[in-house]
Amino acid sequence: MPVLDRFKPKFLDHHDQSSGMYKSLFNFRLLWKQSIVITLAVVLLPLFTLAFVNYQVSTDAVESELLLRTSRLVSNARRTLTSYLHERIIALNFLILDTSFEQLNSQARLGDLLDHLKSGLGEWHDLGLIDHTGIQVNYAGPDNLRGVDYSQQEWYSKLNYKDQDSYHDTIGMRSDISDVFLGFRKAPHLVISVLHNNPEGQHYILRASLQIAQLSNILSHLEVRGDGDAFLINHKGIIQTPSRYYGEIMTQFPLPVPPASDRTEVFESEDHLGRAIVTGYAYITGTPFILLVIKQKATLMAGWEAARTKLLIFLAGSVLAILAVVFSICTYLVNSIYRADQNRLASLHQVEYANKMASIGRLSAGVAHEINNPLAIINEKAGLIKDLFTFRQEYANDHRLIGLIEAIIAAVDRCATITRQLLNFARNIQVTVQKVDIRQVVADVLAFQNKEADYRNIEIKVAIAEDVPEFFSDRGKLQQIFINLVNNAFAAMKEGGRLEIISRLNDAGSHIVIRVSDTGCGIPPENIKKIFEPFFTTKSGSGGTGLGLSITYGLVKEIGGTIEIESVVDRGTSFTITLPIEYPKQQGEQNARIAG
Amino acid sequence: MRVLLVDDEEELVSTLAERLDMRGIDATWVTNHHDALAAVEQEDFDLALLDVRLPQMNGLELKRLIAERRPEMKFIFLTGHGSEEDFKACSAESGPEYYLIKPVQIEVLMAKINELTQS
């Protein structure tokens, strides 16, 4: 914590207990908080708003693009699939129109046709001819399906139903495409049937089965990004072509079958595993198939997510930088205001102190003057009585009377000494630079403290080396410095202490070193650095303003000196003042008046 | 030796005059500047002891008026105030050693009078 305390701004611990003109102008903690909050609000709110709006717009744009691409892919795939199936219906239709029933009923001819289909359009498995009763009368292919009765099959009824809404209405052919099924061969395939009426009004059907490998191939070659899956389901939701993620062929599609629509549709949802997906689908007209393209949204958005993460990191870095700058600047500014305010208060106190001293000076001078005149009368009257006693023989031998008069004159002299000290004190409060004898200054200051020292049994030792010369300085300031230091020493000491004032010339002979030491309570090391700061006091609640030593420090600086402190708790404190023998010019000019 | 004492405190100045008389000095006392000027017009004095703060006219001005009439006269200032301004002004007129703060012991005053009159 001491390390943190070193960086902690002082104004945070500021508690203003003064009142009136010496009260702080600001609540610094509040000012600091307000500055930070307002600055942060002004800077961060627009930043966050812009970032949020930008994020929303970008996300919407990316998602729209994603849906658009999916929709385009599904549309293209639907066209391809429709074209693929259409080609095969047309091929069968061509055969049934170009070839008579008798020819189709020929085993050899049907086999040739199957071979031609395989060589041209591939993937044909077999080819069969079904007569108007629903019996497969001829068959070409690897299985033995001749004679199979299809009359009860659903596709047969649907194809044979004249008013049905079927694929033939669109392209002029009566045809049917079955679901994918396993059939007798247990291999997935679908069946395409084409119906033809002969001139006698009897119909027959050419029926061919197709392996789905080519169909699956078309879907698997689609460029489906984002771990995508493209496959067919039928209207009941049975998977018709291989799917990467949503089940085996001929199993139930795990998600609801999308609603019927003439157009390509795209929507967002979650799959059976809870993953966000983008689904594009299209009903393939005239077939039982629904084309499904399903993309994993997380994979598709990964690029955008990476960019977003970088932006968020940049945003967080910016916010941290803004916080640091705002915090630092607000702290610096409030601290500057705090210091200026403290300097203002210290100056006010210093001015008040100077005014107080000037008032004391005027009062002292006034009192001394008023007392000096009656004292002078007493002095002269008593002196006259003494003269009369001395000059006239009848009283000359009355020693008792002469003793009494001398006692009065001695008392008057004592009073005169006090009033002279008062006058001397008052005179030196004036700002003057004059020749000063440090011995006299110390004597003047101690003159007022001797009685208290006697009462409190405090021993005072003054030792000023003989080689300490008179020097030019501001006697009033010097006097105030010593008054403050001696008062401090007296306040620190209990009964029976010892105050020492020792002065000597420094080795170079350029400065006078004065050491004022006491045997008082001392100052803890943590307070020593703050001891000259304005308003620092350990006498809280006992009337200490915390300004005495700061004023002393200022006065020493003003007369060109330095002041140092050494202290040991419970052993005492020493102040060492070093004053130049040559009074600094700058201060001399400022103080204007040089005493003659 | 003739000495003129000027002080608005009659009790003080009369007693001081009597004490100086006892020491062989012919002392005349007055309590205002009119009487002081009248006295120097009529009689010769070797020295004047002036209070600095007199009513209507201060001791410094009175000193100048007397010195115009009697340039040979010497002056000692007596004051109860002892302000820096008084001290400087009076020191400039008669030297800092002849600026005395009341109360003054008669021996000190006699020494100053003798110093001045013999110089």
Boltz contact constraints between the chains, C-beta under 6 A:
constraints:
  - contact:
      token1: [A, 365]
      token2: [B, 83]
      max_distance: 6.0
  - contact:
      token1: [A, 369]
      token2: [B, 80]
      max_distance: 6.0
  - contact:
      token1: [A, 369]
      token2: [B, 81]
      max_distance: 6.0
  - contact:
      token1: [A, 372]
      token2: [B, 80]
      max_distance: 6.0
  - contact:
      token1: [A, 372]
      token2: [B, 102]
      max_distance: 6.0
  - contact:
      token1: [A, 373]
      token2: [B, 9]
      max_distance: 6.0
  - contact:
      token1: [A, 373]
      token2: [B, 80]
      max_distance: 6.0
  - contact:
      token1: [A, 375]
      token2: [B, 103]
      max_distance: 6.0
  - contact:
      token1: [A, 376]
      token2: [B, 12]
      max_distance: 6.0
  - contact:
      token1: [A, 376]
      token2: [B, 102]
      max_distance: 6.0
  - contact:
      token1: [A, 376]
      token2: [B, 103]
      max_distance: 6.0
  - contact:
      token1: [A, 377]
      token2: [B, 11]
      max_distance: 6.0
  - contact:
      token1: [A, 377]
      token2: [B, 12]
      max_distance: 6.0
  - contact:
      token1: [A, 379]
      token2: [B, 103]
      max_distance: 6.0
  - contact:
      token1: [A, 380]
      token2: [B, 12]
      max_distance: 6.0
  - contact:
      token1: [A, 380]
      token2: [B, 15]
      max_distance: 6.0
  - contact:
      token1: [A, 380]
      token2: [B, 16]
      max_distance: 6.0
  - contact:
      token1: [A, 381]
      token2: [B, 15]
      max_distance: 6.0
  - contact:
      token1: [A, 383]
      token2: [B, 19]
      max_distance: 6.0
  - contact:
      token1: [A, 383]
      token2: [B, 106]
      max_distance: 6.0
  - contact:
      token1: [A, 384]
      token2: [B, 15]
      max_distance: 6.0
  - contact:
      token1: [A, 384]
      token2: [B, 18]
      max_distance: 6.0
  - contact:
      token1: [A, 384]
      token2: [B, 19]
      max_distance: 6.0
  - contact:
      token1: [A, 387]
      token2: [B, 19]
      max_distance: 6.0
  - contact:
      token1: [A, 387]
      token2: [B, 22]
      max_distance: 6.0
  - contact:
      token1: [A, 391]
      token2: [B, 22]
      max_distance: 6.0
  - contact:
      token1: [A, 412]
      token2: [B, 103]
      max_distance: 6.0
  - contact:
      token1: [A, 416]
      token2: [B, 103]
      max_distance: 6.0
  - contact:
      token1: [A, 423]
      token2: [B, 82]
      max_distance: 6.0
  - contact:
      token1: [A, 427]
      token2: [B, 84]
      max_distance: 6.0
  - contact:
      token1: [A, 430]
      token2: [B, 84]
      max_distance: 6.0
